[in-house]
Amino acid sequence: MTIVAIDKNGDVIGFIRSLTYGYTTLFICELLVIEQKRDAGIGNELINHLHKKYPYTRIDLLATKHSSKILRKTRI
């Protein structure tokens, strides 16, 4: 599943791409937000939207040292 974040001008400002194997695990493959919109909660909104689609599914992802600092701010 891919969810795209679009601003009020219709420009793509971020997206999240995930895979699921049934209803047990959902794996986030990519989460990208354009640099100008970072720290605005876009990534958090994308993850929350995905979580609402699959509320009873465990979400897994791999993170780099840099992205793990960012993901600690995420509230799901």
Backbone torsions as a table, in degrees:
resi	resn	phi	psi	omega
1	MET	NA	138.0	174.6
2	THR	-121.5	132.1	175.8
3	ILE	-119.3	129.8	-176.8
4	VAL	-111.6	134.8	175.2
5	ALA	-97.2	127.2	-177.9
6	ILE	-124.5	136.0	178.6
7	ASP	-82.3	179.0	-175.7
8	LYS	-66.9	-13.4	175.7
9	ASN	-90.2	-2.9	-179.4
10	GLY	88.4	8.8	179.7
11	ASP	-87.0	140.2	176.1
12	VAL	-72.6	126.8	-179.8
13	ILE	-117.6	-6.6	177.1
14	GLY	177.6	168.7	175.1
15	PHE	-159.0	160.5	174.1
16	ILE	-131.0	136.0	179.2
17	ARG	-123.7	132.4	-176.3
18	SER	-140.8	161.6	174.9
19	LEU	-127.3	147.5	175.1
20	THR	-134.7	146.3	177.4
21	TYR	-113.8	78.9	-176.7
22	GLY	81.0	-139.0	-175.9
23	TYR	-113.8	13.0	-177.3
24	THR	-91.7	-53.5	-173.6
25	THR	-131.7	138.8	173.6
26	LEU	-119.3	128.2	-177.6
27	PHE	-110.0	121.3	175.9
28	ILE	-81.2	116.3	-179.0
29	CYS	-86.5	-42.7	-178.5
30	GLU	-145.3	143.3	172.7
31	LEU	-141.8	110.8	-176.9
32	LEU	-128.9	137.4	174.7
33	VAL	-133.1	135.0	-179.3
34	ILE	-61.1	148.6	-173.0
35	GLU	-55.7	-39.0	-177.4
36	GLN	-66.3	-20.5	-176.4
37	LYS	-107.8	4.7	179.4
38	ARG	-68.7	153.9	-176.4
39	ASP	66.8	19.7	177.1
40	ALA	-108.4	4.5	178.6
41	GLY	86.3	8.5	-178.1
42	ILE	-64.6	-48.1	179.0
43	GLY	-59.7	-41.8	177.8
44	ASN	-60.8	-43.7	178.5
45	GLU	-63.3	-40.6	179.2
46	LEU	-63.6	-45.4	178.6
47	ILE	-64.2	-43.2	179.0
48	ASN	-62.8	-39.8	178.3
49	HIS	-63.3	-43.2	177.9
50	LEU	-62.9	-42.0	179.6
51	HIS	-63.7	-36.1	177.4
52	LYS	-66.5	-33.3	178.0
53	LYS	-69.0	-34.3	-177.7
54	TYR	-128.8	68.9	-171.8
55	PRO	-67.3	-22.4	-176.8
56	TYR	-108.9	16.0	-177.7
57	THR	-106.8	135.3	176.1
58	ARG	-69.8	136.7	179.1
59	ILE	-105.7	125.1	177.1
60	ASP	-117.8	150.4	172.9
61	LEU	-159.1	159.6	173.3
62	LEU	-105.1	140.4	-177.5
63	ALA	-130.5	146.8	172.3
64	THR	-82.9	172.6	178.1
65	LYS	-57.7	-42.3	-179.7
66	HIS	-68.4	-48.3	-176.1
67	SER	-69.6	-27.2	179.4
68	SER	-64.8	-32.1	176.0
69	LYS	-64.6	-41.2	179.7
70	ILE	-67.8	-44.1	-176.2
71	LEU	-67.3	-23.1	177.4
72	ARG	-61.8	-24.8	179.7
73	LYS	-78.6	-16.3	-174.9
74	THR	-70.3	133.6	-179.7
75	ARG	-113.9	101.3	173.1
76	ILE	-126.2	NA	NA
